[in-house]
Amino acid sequence: MENEIKEYTVIIYTENEIGLLSQISNVFTRRSLSIWSMSAGATAHEGVHNITIVTEGTERKVREAAEQIEKRVDVIKVFFYTDDKIVYRELALYKISTDRFLGCNDIEGLLSRHGARIVEMNRKFTVIQKTGYTEETQALYGELEKFEILQFVRSGRIAVSRAVQEPVFKFLEKREKARKQLNK
């Protein structure tokens, strides 16, 4: 379904050059693709970083954006996936009033039901961490509202493909073999 609008996760492997995020963002803007979340970080391959972007659009629009981004010299490879082709999570932190939180009779049960944990606690506030899907982090938010949420933040999506090895590794191996062939 070429014209069906779906959510896609775009994973960009890069050498992490200055100004790249701005240029990538511009590609999405020019193609009328909204960026719903973005995260960036290192990969298992030294010197290679990834940028993970969640967007919504047609497969054609997302493919064209990926192809345009891939033309950049400092971009190694771009892949895009639907949710069934990746494993993904988000991280959420909730800062709540300690006094109100300690007034709860079932603190352990609440945290256990949501797979959350306390990462810091002092007299004034408690910070709770939850990893999961957006819906799960929002569900915990709903239950914590009664404790006076002082701050809330959720990361962008991080994702890995369902392939055994990161697809970029295969690409890098092929590229290295081709270089060696040229140098013979």
DRENDO-1510 file (C-alpha; in Angstrom, 1 decimal, always signed):
<recs>
REC; n; res; u; v; w
REC; 1; MET; +0.0; +0.0; +0.0 .
REC; 2; GLU; +2.2; +2.8; -1.3 .
REC; 3; ASN; -0.2; +5.6; -0.3 .
REC; 4; GLU; -1.1; +4.3; +3.2 .
REC; 5; ILE; +0.1; +6.6; +6.0 .
REC; 6; LYS; +2.0; +4.6; +8.7 .
REC; 7; GLU; +4.4; +5.2; +11.5 .
REC; 8; TYR; +8.0; +4.5; +10.6 .
REC; 9; THR; +11.2; +4.4; +12.6 .
REC; 10; VAL; +14.1; +5.7; +10.5 .
REC; 11; ILE; +17.6; +4.7; +11.8 .
REC; 12; ILE; +20.4; +6.7; +10.4 .
REC; 13; TYR; +24.0; +5.5; +10.8 .
REC; 14; THR; +26.5; +8.3; +10.7 .
REC; 15; GLU; +30.0; +9.5; +11.5 .
REC; 16; ASN; +28.4; +12.1; +13.9 .
REC; 17; GLU; +29.5; +15.3; +12.2 .
REC; 18; ILE; +28.6; +18.8; +13.4 .
REC; 19; GLY; +25.4; +20.2; +11.8 .
REC; 20; LEU; +24.1; +16.8; +10.7 .
REC; 21; LEU; +20.9; +16.8; +12.8 .
REC; 22; SER; +19.9; +20.2; +11.4 .
REC; 23; GLN; +20.3; +19.0; +7.9 .
REC; 24; ILE; +18.4; +15.8; +8.6 .
REC; 25; SER; +15.6; +17.7; +10.2 .
REC; 26; ASN; +15.4; +19.9; +7.1 .
REC; 27; VAL; +15.0; +16.9; +4.8 .
REC; 28; PHE; +12.0; +15.8; +6.9 .
REC; 29; THR; +10.5; +19.3; +6.8 .
REC; 30; ARG; +10.9; +19.6; +3.0 .
REC; 31; ARG; +9.1; +16.3; +2.6 .
REC; 32; SER; +6.3; +17.4; +5.0 .
REC; 33; LEU; +7.2; +14.6; +7.4 .
REC; 34; SER; +6.8; +15.4; +11.1 .
REC; 35; ILE; +9.4; +14.2; +13.5 .
REC; 36; TRP; +7.5; +12.6; +16.5 .
REC; 37; SER; +10.6; +11.6; +18.4 .
REC; 38; MET; +14.4; +11.6; +17.9 .
REC; 39; SER; +17.3; +10.1; +19.8 .
REC; 40; ALA; +21.0; +9.8; +19.0 .
REC; 41; GLY; +23.8; +7.7; +20.4 .
REC; 42; ALA; +26.7; +5.4; +19.9 .
REC; 43; THR; +26.6; +2.0; +18.3 .
REC; 44; ALA; +28.6; -1.2; +18.9 .
REC; 45; HIS; +30.9; -0.1; +16.0 .
REC; 46; GLU; +33.5; +2.4; +17.0 .
REC; 47; GLY; +33.1; +5.8; +15.3 .
REC; 48; VAL; +29.6; +5.0; +14.1 .
REC; 49; HIS; +26.6; +6.7; +15.7 .
REC; 50; ASN; +22.9; +6.3; +15.1 .
REC; 51; ILE; +20.0; +8.7; +15.0 .
REC; 52; THR; +16.6; +7.2; +15.5 .
REC; 53; ILE; +13.6; +9.2; +14.2 .
REC; 54; VAL; +9.9; +8.3; +14.5 .
REC; 55; THR; +7.8; +9.8; +11.7 .
REC; 56; GLU; +4.5; +9.2; +10.0 .
REC; 57; GLY; +3.9; +9.2; +6.3 .
REC; 58; THR; +3.6; +7.1; +3.2 .
REC; 59; GLU; +6.3; +4.5; +2.4 .
REC; 60; ARG; +7.2; +6.5; -0.7 .
REC; 61; LYS; +7.8; +9.7; +1.2 .
REC; 62; VAL; +9.8; +8.0; +3.9 .
REC; 63; ARG; +11.9; +6.1; +1.4 .
REC; 64; GLU; +12.6; +9.3; -0.5 .
REC; 65; ALA; +13.6; +11.1; +2.7 .
REC; 66; ALA; +15.9; +8.1; +3.6 .
REC; 67; GLU; +17.5; +8.2; +0.1 .
REC; 68; GLN; +18.1; +11.9; +0.3 .
REC; 69; ILE; +19.7; +11.7; +3.7 .
REC; 70; GLU; +21.9; +8.8; +2.6 .
REC; 71; LYS; +23.4; +11.0; -0.1 .
REC; 72; ARG; +25.3; +13.0; +2.6 .
REC; 73; VAL; +29.0; +12.1; +2.8 .
REC; 74; ASP; +28.9; +11.8; +6.6 .
REC; 75; VAL; +25.9; +9.4; +6.5 .
REC; 76; ILE; +26.9; +5.7; +6.3 .
REC; 77; LYS; +23.5; +4.1; +5.7 .
REC; 78; VAL; +19.8; +4.7; +6.4 .
REC; 79; PHE; +17.2; +2.1; +7.1 .
REC; 80; PHE; +13.5; +2.6; +7.8 .
REC; 81; TYR; +11.1; +0.1; +9.5 .
REC; 82; THR; +7.6; -0.4; +10.6 .
REC; 83; ASP; +7.1; -1.4; +14.2 .
REC; 84; ASP; +6.9; -5.2; +13.5 .
REC; 85; LYS; +10.4; -5.1; +12.1 .
REC; 86; ILE; +12.1; -3.6; +15.2 .
REC; 87; VAL; +12.4; -3.9; +19.0 .
REC; 88; TYR; +11.9; -0.5; +20.6 .
REC; 89; ARG; +11.5; +1.2; +23.9 .
REC; 90; GLU; +11.4; +4.7; +25.5 .
REC; 91; LEU; +12.6; +5.8; +28.9 .
REC; 92; ALA; +10.5; +8.0; +31.2 .
REC; 93; LEU; +11.4; +9.8; +34.4 .
REC; 94; TYR; +8.8; +11.0; +36.8 .
REC; 95; LYS; +9.7; +13.4; +39.7 .
REC; 96; ILE; +7.0; +13.4; +42.3 .
REC; 97; SER; +6.5; +14.7; +45.9 .
REC; 98; THR; +8.1; +12.3; +48.4 .
REC; 99; ASP; +5.6; +13.2; +51.2 .
REC; 100; ARG; +2.6; +12.4; +49.0 .
REC; 101; PHE; +4.3; +9.3; +47.6 .
REC; 102; LEU; +5.1; +7.8; +51.0 .
REC; 103; GLY; +1.4; +8.2; +51.9 .
REC; 104; CYS; +0.6; +5.5; +49.4 .
REC; 105; ASN; -0.2; +2.2; +51.0 .
REC; 106; ASP; +0.9; +0.1; +48.0 .
REC; 107; ILE; +4.1; +1.8; +46.7 .
REC; 108; GLU; +5.7; -1.6; +45.8 .
REC; 109; GLY; +2.6; -2.9; +44.1 .
REC; 110; LEU; +2.2; +0.3; +42.0 .
REC; 111; LEU; +5.9; +0.2; +40.8 .
REC; 112; SER; +5.8; -3.6; +40.3 .
REC; 113; ARG; +2.6; -3.4; +38.2 .
REC; 114; HIS; +4.2; -0.9; +35.9 .
REC; 115; GLY; +7.7; -2.4; +35.8 .
REC; 116; ALA; +9.1; +0.9; +37.3 .
REC; 117; ARG; +11.7; +1.6; +39.9 .
REC; 118; ILE; +12.9; +4.4; +42.1 .
REC; 119; VAL; +16.2; +5.8; +41.0 .
REC; 120; GLU; +16.5; +8.6; +43.6 .
REC; 121; MET; +14.6; +9.6; +46.7 .
REC; 122; ASN; +15.1; +12.4; +49.1 .
REC; 123; ARG; +12.9; +14.4; +51.5 .
REC; 124; LYS; +11.5; +16.7; +48.8 .
REC; 125; PHE; +11.1; +14.5; +45.7 .
REC; 126; THR; +11.3; +10.9; +44.4 .
REC; 127; VAL; +12.4; +10.1; +40.9 .
REC; 128; ILE; +10.8; +7.0; +39.3 .
REC; 129; GLN; +12.1; +5.4; +36.0 .
REC; 130; LYS; +10.0; +3.4; +33.6 .
REC; 131; THR; +11.1; +1.8; +30.3 .
REC; 132; GLY; +8.5; +0.7; +27.8 .
REC; 133; TYR; +6.1; +1.8; +25.1 .
REC; 134; THR; +4.6; +5.3; +25.0 .
REC; 135; GLU; +1.2; +3.9; +26.2 .
REC; 136; GLU; +2.9; +2.2; +29.2 .
REC; 137; THR; +4.7; +5.3; +30.3 .
REC; 138; GLN; +1.5; +7.3; +29.9 .
REC; 139; ALA; -0.4; +4.8; +32.0 .
REC; 140; LEU; +2.1; +5.2; +34.8 .
REC; 141; TYR; +1.9; +8.9; +34.5 .
REC; 142; GLY; -1.9; +8.7; +35.0 .
REC; 143; GLU; -1.5; +6.7; +38.2 .
REC; 144; LEU; +1.3; +9.1; +39.5 .
REC; 145; GLU; -0.7; +12.3; +39.0 .
REC; 146; LYS; -2.3; +11.9; +42.4 .
REC; 147; PHE; +1.2; +12.2; +44.0 .
REC; 148; GLU; +1.8; +15.7; +42.4 .
REC; 149; ILE; +4.1; +15.2; +39.4 .
REC; 150; LEU; +6.8; +17.9; +39.7 .
REC; 151; GLN; +8.5; +17.0; +36.5 .
REC; 152; PHE; +8.1; +14.4; +33.7 .
REC; 153; VAL; +10.3; +13.6; +30.7 .
REC; 154; ARG; +10.2; +10.9; +28.1 .
REC; 155; SER; +13.1; +10.0; +25.8 .
REC; 156; GLY; +12.8; +9.5; +22.1 .
REC; 157; ARG; +12.5; +6.0; +20.8 .
REC; 158; ILE; +15.5; +3.8; +20.7 .
REC; 159; ALA; +15.3; +0.7; +18.5 .
REC; 160; VAL; +17.2; -2.2; +17.1 .
REC; 161; SER; +16.2; -4.3; +14.1 .
REC; 162; ARG; +15.0; -7.8; +14.5 .
REC; 163; ALA; +17.9; -9.0; +12.3 .
REC; 164; VAL; +20.6; -10.9; +14.3 .
REC; 165; GLN; +23.3; -8.3; +13.5 .
REC; 166; GLU; +22.9; -4.6; +12.9 .
REC; 167; PRO; +22.3; -4.2; +9.2 .
REC; 168; VAL; +24.9; -1.5; +9.0 .
REC; 169; PHE; +27.6; -4.0; +10.0 .
REC; 170; LYS; +26.9; -6.0; +6.8 .
REC; 171; PHE; +27.1; -2.8; +4.8 .
REC; 172; LEU; +30.4; -1.8; +6.5 .
REC; 173; GLU; +31.9; -5.3; +5.8 .
REC; 174; LYS; +31.0; -5.1; +2.1 .
REC; 175; ARG; +32.4; -1.6; +1.9 .
REC; 176; GLU; +35.7; -2.7; +3.5 .
REC; 177; LYS; +36.0; -5.7; +1.2 .
REC; 178; ALA; +35.4; -3.4; -1.8 .
REC; 179; ARG; +38.1; -1.0; -0.6 .
REC; 180; LYS; +40.6; -3.9; -0.2 .
REC; 181; GLN; +39.8; -5.1; -3.7 .
REC; 182; LEU; +40.6; -1.6; -5.1 .
REC; 183; ASN; +43.9; -1.4; -3.2 .
REC; 184; LYS; +45.1; -4.7; -4.6 .
</recs>
